[in-house]
Amino acid sequence: MKMHILSGGRVRMKKSVYVPEAGREETIELPVSCYLLRHTQGNVLFDTGCHPSTATDAESRWGLLARVMVPLSGPEDNVIDQLRVVGLVPDDIDVVVNSHFHSDHCGCNEFFKKATVICHARELEVASSDRAEMKGYLSVDWKQDRPVETIDGQKDLFNDGRIVLLPMPGHTPGMTGALVSLQATGSFYLASDSAPLQSNLDQDVNPRNTALKEDNAKSMAEIRRIQAGGATVLFGHDDAQWQTLRHGQDYYD
């Protein structure tokens, strides 16, 4: 199996969302990561990043959210163009896993018309509830005209231990990470927003945009246990780590 790390965009936010001691006017640039997992039984995409249109006119798609999470994406900083770099098109993807349904993680779902979309049942429930858009769930991104397969607990995608989905509630009620086991380079935990920055995990700091703080603390304790077992944590939005990783055609196996 091969793992390609792809850009799903780039955004700017208030730094204090993630780093409590940051000044009110400080901002932070955050990469948006997507992961292509080329398994012998199918191509899996973990998160689909920001919709391409947000690079040029974010407010038309995101409304007021675009003032809180400001896109900095270049014209090819989206998962559709990134897949093209590795020789694939959306119809080549068999499974899309959404860690959660915020717009920087499911913005390109609409392009994967042949894929099975998987998320946690609690995430679908919250996204479908009244006033969900006030909680960051924009239906233009997550709600597509096809069914979503849901999980209630841990799920081994291909029953071989290579891609295991792990519920990590906290950032959202249905937040889900993935433990990926590669033959040569070992195990990786794809954290998404269950651990957005290394400092959040190392210092046990809940970001301000955490929906369930007690659950998030438990999830971060579980991530540290996974890390202690030898897995490399790939943080959801950590630019310092992003700069050290292989991207695009350069893969992990």
C-alpha positions as CSV (number, residue, x, y, z in Angstrom):
1,M,0.0,0.0,0.0
2,K,1.1,3.5,-0.8
3,M,0.2,6.8,1.0
4,H,0.3,10.1,-0.8
5,I,-0.2,13.3,1.1
6,L,-2.1,15.8,-0.9
7,S,-2.9,19.5,-0.4
8,G,-6.5,20.2,0.2
9,G,-5.9,24.0,0.4
10,R,-4.5,26.5,2.9
11,V,-6.3,28.8,5.3
12,R,-5.6,31.6,7.8
13,M,-7.2,31.8,11.2
14,K,-6.8,33.5,14.5
15,K,-3.8,31.8,16.2
16,S,-5.5,31.9,19.6
17,V,-8.0,29.3,18.4
18,Y,-5.2,26.8,18.8
19,V,-2.6,28.6,21.0
20,P,-4.3,30.1,24.0
21,E,-1.4,32.5,24.8
22,A,-1.4,34.0,21.4
23,G,-2.3,37.7,21.0
24,R,-5.8,38.7,19.7
25,E,-4.5,40.0,16.4
26,E,-2.0,37.1,15.7
27,T,-2.9,34.8,12.9
28,I,-1.7,31.4,11.8
29,E,-1.5,29.7,8.4
30,L,-2.8,26.2,8.3
31,P,-2.3,23.6,5.6
32,V,-5.3,21.4,4.8
33,S,-4.2,17.8,4.4
34,C,-5.8,15.0,2.4
35,Y,-4.4,11.4,2.2
36,L,-4.6,9.1,-0.8
37,L,-4.2,5.4,0.3
38,R,-3.6,3.1,-2.6
39,H,-4.6,-0.2,-1.2
40,T,-4.7,-3.4,-3.3
41,Q,-8.5,-3.6,-2.8
42,G,-9.2,0.0,-3.7
43,N,-8.2,3.7,-3.6
44,V,-9.2,5.4,-0.4
45,L,-9.2,9.2,0.1
46,F,-9.2,10.4,3.7
47,D,-10.7,13.9,3.6
48,T,-11.3,16.0,0.5
49,G,-10.2,19.4,1.6
50,C,-11.6,22.8,0.4
51,H,-13.7,23.2,-2.7
52,P,-11.6,24.7,-5.6
53,S,-13.9,27.8,-5.9
54,T,-12.8,29.0,-2.4
55,A,-9.4,29.9,-3.9
56,T,-11.0,32.8,-5.8
57,D,-14.4,33.5,-4.2
58,A,-14.7,31.9,-0.8
59,E,-17.6,34.0,0.4
60,S,-19.9,32.8,-2.4
61,R,-19.6,29.3,-1.1
62,W,-18.8,29.7,2.6
63,G,-20.5,32.9,3.5
64,L,-19.4,34.4,6.8
65,L,-17.2,31.4,7.5
66,A,-14.8,32.8,4.9
67,R,-14.0,35.7,7.2
68,V,-13.1,33.3,10.1
69,M,-11.3,30.8,8.0
70,V,-9.7,32.8,5.2
71,P,-8.5,30.7,2.2
72,L,-5.0,31.3,1.0
73,S,-5.0,28.5,-1.5
74,G,-3.3,28.7,-4.9
75,P,-5.1,27.6,-8.0
76,E,-3.9,24.0,-7.7
77,D,-4.2,23.6,-3.9
78,N,-7.2,21.3,-4.1
79,V,-7.5,17.6,-4.1
80,I,-8.8,17.3,-7.6
81,D,-5.7,18.9,-9.2
82,Q,-3.5,17.0,-6.7
83,L,-4.9,13.7,-7.8
84,R,-4.1,14.6,-11.3
85,V,-0.4,14.9,-10.3
86,V,-0.4,11.2,-9.3
87,G,-2.3,10.2,-12.4
88,L,-5.8,9.8,-11.0
89,V,-9.2,11.4,-11.5
90,P,-12.1,11.4,-9.1
91,D,-13.7,8.4,-10.6
92,D,-10.6,6.4,-9.7
93,I,-11.5,6.8,-6.0
94,D,-13.4,3.9,-4.4
95,V,-13.9,5.2,-0.9
96,V,-14.0,8.7,0.6
97,V,-13.6,8.8,4.4
98,N,-14.5,12.2,6.0
99,S,-12.9,12.7,9.3
100,H,-15.8,15.2,9.9
101,F,-18.1,17.4,7.9
102,H,-16.5,20.8,8.3
103,S,-15.9,22.5,4.9
104,D,-12.2,22.2,4.8
105,H,-12.5,18.4,5.1
106,C,-15.4,17.6,2.8
107,G,-15.4,20.4,0.3
108,C,-14.6,18.3,-2.7
109,N,-17.0,15.4,-1.9
110,E,-19.3,16.3,-4.8
111,F,-16.6,15.3,-7.3
112,F,-16.4,11.6,-6.1
113,K,-19.6,10.3,-7.6
114,K,-18.4,6.7,-7.8
115,A,-17.0,6.5,-4.3
116,T,-18.6,5.2,-1.1
117,V,-18.6,8.0,1.4
118,I,-18.0,7.0,5.0
119,C,-18.3,9.1,8.2
120,H,-19.3,8.5,11.8
121,A,-23.0,8.2,12.5
122,R,-22.9,10.9,15.1
123,E,-21.3,13.3,12.6
124,L,-24.1,12.8,10.1
125,E,-26.7,13.2,12.8
126,V,-25.2,16.5,14.0
127,A,-24.7,17.8,10.4
128,S,-28.3,17.0,9.6
129,S,-29.7,18.7,12.7
130,D,-31.5,22.1,13.0
131,R,-29.2,25.1,12.9
132,A,-26.2,22.9,11.9
133,E,-24.8,25.7,9.7
134,M,-24.3,27.8,12.9
135,K,-21.9,25.0,14.0
136,G,-19.9,25.0,10.8
137,Y,-21.8,22.4,8.8
138,L,-22.4,23.8,5.4
139,S,-24.7,21.6,3.4
140,V,-23.3,22.8,0.1
141,D,-20.1,20.8,1.0
142,W,-21.2,17.8,3.0
143,K,-24.7,17.1,1.7
144,Q,-24.6,15.3,-1.6
145,D,-27.2,13.5,-3.6
146,R,-26.2,10.0,-2.6
147,P,-26.2,7.9,0.6
148,V,-23.5,8.0,3.2
149,E,-22.2,4.9,4.9
150,T,-21.8,5.4,8.6
151,I,-19.8,3.8,11.4
152,D,-20.6,3.6,15.1
153,G,-17.2,2.5,16.3
154,Q,-13.8,1.3,15.1
155,K,-13.8,0.0,11.5
156,D,-11.1,-2.0,9.7
157,L,-11.8,-0.9,6.1
158,F,-10.5,-4.0,4.3
159,N,-10.2,-6.4,7.3
160,D,-6.5,-6.6,7.1
161,G,-5.3,-4.0,9.7
162,R,-3.9,-1.6,7.0
163,I,-6.6,1.2,7.3
164,V,-8.5,1.3,10.6
165,L,-10.9,4.1,11.3
166,L,-10.9,5.3,14.9
167,P,-13.6,7.5,16.5
168,M,-12.0,10.4,18.3
169,P,-14.9,12.6,19.4
170,G,-14.2,16.1,20.7
171,H,-13.5,18.6,17.9
172,T,-16.9,17.4,16.6
173,P,-19.1,14.7,18.1
174,G,-18.3,12.3,15.2
175,M,-14.7,13.2,14.7
176,T,-12.8,10.2,13.2
177,G,-9.1,9.5,12.6
178,A,-7.4,6.7,10.8
179,L,-4.5,4.4,11.8
180,V,-2.6,3.5,8.6
181,S,0.0,0.6,8.6
182,L,2.6,0.6,5.9
183,Q,5.1,-2.1,5.3
184,A,8.3,0.0,4.9
185,T,7.6,3.2,6.8
186,G,5.5,1.9,9.7
187,S,2.3,3.2,11.2
188,F,0.7,6.7,10.8
189,Y,-2.2,8.1,12.7
190,L,-4.1,10.6,10.5
191,A,-5.4,13.0,13.1
192,S,-7.3,15.6,11.2
193,D,-8.7,18.0,13.9
194,S,-8.5,15.4,16.7
195,A,-5.0,16.9,17.0
196,P,-4.6,19.9,14.7
197,L,-1.2,21.0,16.0
198,Q,1.6,19.2,17.7
199,S,1.4,21.7,20.5
200,N,-2.2,20.8,21.2
201,L,-1.2,17.2,21.7
202,D,2.1,17.8,23.5
203,Q,0.6,20.3,25.9
204,D,-2.8,18.7,26.2
205,V,-4.6,21.9,25.0
206,N,-8.1,21.8,23.7
207,P,-8.5,24.3,20.8
208,R,-11.2,26.9,21.2
209,N,-13.2,25.3,18.4
210,T,-13.6,22.1,20.4
211,A,-17.3,21.0,20.6
212,L,-16.9,18.4,23.4
213,K,-13.9,19.3,25.7
214,E,-14.0,16.3,28.0
215,D,-14.3,13.9,25.0
216,N,-11.5,15.7,23.3
217,A,-9.2,15.3,26.3
218,K,-9.9,11.5,26.3
219,S,-9.3,11.3,22.5
220,M,-5.9,13.1,22.9
221,A,-5.0,10.7,25.6
222,E,-5.8,7.8,23.2
223,I,-3.7,9.5,20.5
224,R,-0.8,9.8,22.8
225,R,-1.2,6.0,23.6
226,I,-1.1,5.3,19.8
227,Q,1.9,7.5,19.4
228,A,3.7,5.8,22.3
229,G,3.1,2.5,20.5
230,G,5.2,3.7,17.6
231,A,2.8,5.4,15.2
232,T,3.7,8.8,13.7
233,V,0.9,11.3,14.3
234,L,0.2,13.4,11.2
235,F,-1.4,16.5,12.6
236,G,-4.4,18.0,10.9
237,H,-3.1,21.6,10.3
238,D,0.5,21.8,11.5
239,D,2.5,23.8,9.0
240,A,5.9,23.0,10.6
241,Q,5.2,19.3,10.2
242,W,3.7,19.8,6.7
243,Q,7.0,21.3,5.5
244,T,8.9,18.1,6.5
245,L,6.6,15.7,4.7
246,R,6.6,14.1,1.3
247,H,3.8,15.4,-0.9
248,G,2.2,14.6,-4.2
249,Q,4.0,12.0,-6.3
250,D,6.5,11.3,-3.4
251,Y,4.8,8.6,-1.3
252,Y,5.2,6.5,1.8
253,D,5.0,2.8,1.5
